[in-house]
């Protein structure tokens, strides 16, 4: 018989359950709004030193000013990080290494959703480039200081859209066609596949890699890339508005993954009722559970990133 490992039941977990994080450093991408902002706020309230990584230094400083207004004793450092250009990530690595001896938490939170057809600086479809490739490169570049402490954690934010995704290697530059919904789902599938494969690769170092999704949370992700949404998008937002949860609630799964003593490497957390609610262990796309497909994603992504590693 195979022994069943008992896992503690997660019950109405809140930010008040986060342990004291004094002496710990956390870097959050996309920390200026939505899930990233509330993640930064919660970690700082528990005494973590939070690196606010944003596309512009102006946004990072504005966010810190806002957070300092709520928490004058909070420790924050601004960081300019452009995830649409892999060269920028290489430059950011040296800045982080110069200013920090170790990194306890890396939260790959930033993302874009359903923009018009756009390519990254390296010519890849922008959602796959920013949501997956850039975060994979950032993680790999920062591993030397993440690995300095056992039980450091890397949390990659995915989405329920992972269940609709596939990894289409033949169209990474959107040369054949572009479907914004499909591309987003593909990038979110890649996020959870990366998180799981990274955990396998780091097990011997006792570094935890986890995935989390926010359910349906009311953030500017829905409108940031489309200031003039079409009739269908407007109707969809109005239709689903009653089941949206706040961005603050949506941040709970990634905060649980980042801080709870009960979280385990390779776990995937989401809201209790998938769309909304307190965090719980969440189902993962069957495609992402396929070890062969995960390894394939890892190896092909490394081929793309090779010149920047």
N, C-alpha and C positions, 0 to 999 in steps of 0.2 A: 504494500500500500504506500501511496505517496502522502507524505505529511502535508497538511494544510497550514500555511502560515497565517496566523491571526493578525489582522490589521486593526488598529484603534478606529472606532467609529468617529467620524467628524460630525460634530453637532453644533450648528449655528456659530461657526468660527468667525470672529471679528478681529479688527485690527488691535483691539485691547489684548488679544491673545499672543501678539508678537512678543517674543522675549527681548530683553535688553540687548541692544546691538552696539553698545559702547565699544569703541576700538575697531569696529568693522567698517569697511569701505564698500559702497555699492555704486555701480555705474548703470544708469538707465538710459536707453536710447529712446528718443521721442518723449522726453520727460516734461515738455512744455505744456501739454494738454492731455485731456482724456485720461486713459488708464495710466499712462506714464506719470502724469502730474500727481494723481492720487497715490500711486505707488511711492513716489518720492516723498510726498507729504507724510505718509504713514511710517516709512523707514526713518526719516529724520526725527519724527516724534519719539522714536525708540532709540535715539542717539547715534544712529549710523551717520557716517560722513557720506553724503550723496553727491555723485558727479552727475550734473544735469547736462546730458548730451543732446544737442539740438542742431538743426541744420544751419542756424546762424547764431553767432555769439550774442547778438542783440536779443534774440528770443530766450536764450539761456539766462542772460542777466535779468530780463524782465520777469522770468519765472522765479528766479531766486529772490528778487525783490518782493514778489507776491508771497512766497513761502516764508520769508523772513518776517513779513508782517503778521503772519499767523504764529510763527515760532522763532522769536528773536534769537534764541540760543542754538538754532539749527546750524549744522555744518554743511556747507554746499560749495561746490566748485563748478564753474561753467566750463563747457567743452563744446567747441564747434566741430560738428561731425556731419559730413555730407555723404549719406549712404548711396547716393546715385553715382558716385565716382569712387572706384576701388582704390585709386591712387591716394585719395584723401585719407582712407583708412590706414594706409601705410604710414602717412605723416602723423596721424593721430597716435599711433602706437608709440612713437618716440616721445611724444608729449606726456603720455600716461606713464611710461617707464621713468621719465625724468622727475615726475612729481609724486609717484606712489611706489611704495616698496612692495605692496601686495594688493590684491583685489579679492574680496570675500564673496561678492555677489555681482554677477553680470546678468542684467535683465534685458534680453533682446525683445524690446517692446515696440519699437517704431514700425510703422507699416503704412502702405498706401493701398487704396481700394478703388477699383473701377475707374481709373482715369482714362482720358482719350489716349489713343495709341501714342506712346512715347518710348524712346529708347534711352538707356543709361549712357554714361560717358563712354563706356566700352562697347556700346551697340547692342545690348541685350534688352529684351522687353522689360519695362521698368518695374512691374510688380514682382516678377521673379528675381530681378536684379537687386532691388532694395530689400524686399521681404526675406528672401533666402540667401542669395549669393553674398551680399554685403555683410549680413549678420554672421554667416559662416566664416568669412574672412576675418571679421572683427574678433570673433571668438578664438580662432586659431592664432591670431597675432597676439592676443592677450593671455594665452594659456601659460606662458612662462611665469607671469606674476600671479595668476589664479592658482597655479599648482604649488605655490609657496606655502599654502596652508591647507591641511587636510580638511575635508568636508566643506570646502568652498563650493558654491553652487552657481550653475548657469541655467537660467530659465528662459525658454524661448516661447513667445506668445504665438499661438496658432488661432484657429477658428473652426466653428462647426462646418465651414465651407470645405474643410479637408475631405469630407465624405463625398464631395462632388468632383474632386480633383483627380488628375492623372499627371504623370510627368512626361510631357511630350518633347523629347529631345530634338525632334526634327523641326521645331518651330520656336526655338528660344529667342530668335531675333524678330519674331512676328513678320517674317518675310512672306509666308504663305497666306496667312489671314490673321485677323485680330478679333478676339472675343473677350471683352473686358471681364466678364463674369467668370469665364473659363480660366483666364489667366490668373485671376485672384485666387480661385479655388486651388489651382495647381501650386501656387506659391505657398498657400497655407498647408497643403499636404506636404510639401517639401519641408516646411518648418517642423512639423511633428516628426517626420522621418529623420531629419537632422538631429533633433533633440534625443531621439531614442538611440540612434547609431553612435552619437557622441558619448552617450552614457556607457555603451558597450566598450568603447575605446578607452574610457577613463576609469573603468572599474578598478583596475589594479593600482590606481593612484588615489583612490578614495575621494574623488571629486564627483559631485552629483550633477547630472544633467536632467532637467525635467521640462515638461511642456505644460502649458495652461491656456485655456481659452475663456473669454469673458461672457459667453452667451450672447444675448442681444443687448448691448449696452448703448446708451445714448451718448455718443461722442461725435466729434467733428469728422471722424473718419468717413462718414457717409457723404459729407458735403465738401470736404477740403479740396478734392480734385475736380469737383463739378459744381461751381457756384450757381449754374443755371440748369438744375436737373430737369429731365424731360417729364412728360405727363405720367409715364409708367412708374418712374422712380418716385415722383411726388406722391402718387396714389399708394405705392407700396409703403412708403414711410408713414403715411397717415393710417393705413390699414393696420400696420404692426405696432404703431405707437403705444397702444395699451399694454403690450407685453414687454416693452423696453424697460430695462432697469437702469439705474443711474450708473455713471462712469465709476463712481466710488464703490458701488457694489460689484461692478464688473472687474475691478482691480483685485478683489479678494482672492480669486483662485491663484493668480501669479504671486501674490503676497504670501499665501499659504505655502506654495511651492518653494518660495525663496527663504522662508524663515521657520516653518514649523518643524519641531523635532520629529514629528510623525511622518513627514514626507520622505519618500525614498527615491533614489535615482531611477530614472526610467518611468516614473509616474506621470500621469496626465490628468490635470485637474480642470474642472469646469463648474458651473453653477449646478445646484442640486437638481433642478428641473430642466437642465440643459440650456434653456433660454434665460432663466433668471433664478436667483436664490443664493444661499450660502454655498461655499465650495465643497466639492466632493470628488472622489475619483471618477473620472469621466471615460466613456467609451472612446476608443481610438479607431480610426479608419482601418479596415481589414488590409488595405493595400499597404499602409504604413507598418503593419505588423509583419509583413513579409521580409524576412532578413535578406534575401537575395536582392529584392528591389531597393532596400535601404542601402546595401553595400554598393549597388550600382549608382544610386544617387550620389553617394559619398565620393566614389571614384571619379565620376564624370564631373562633379562640381570641382574637385581638386584639379582636374585637367584645365578647367576654365580659370581657376584662381592661381595656377602654378606660377605665373610671372609676377605675382604680388606677394608670394609667401617667402 
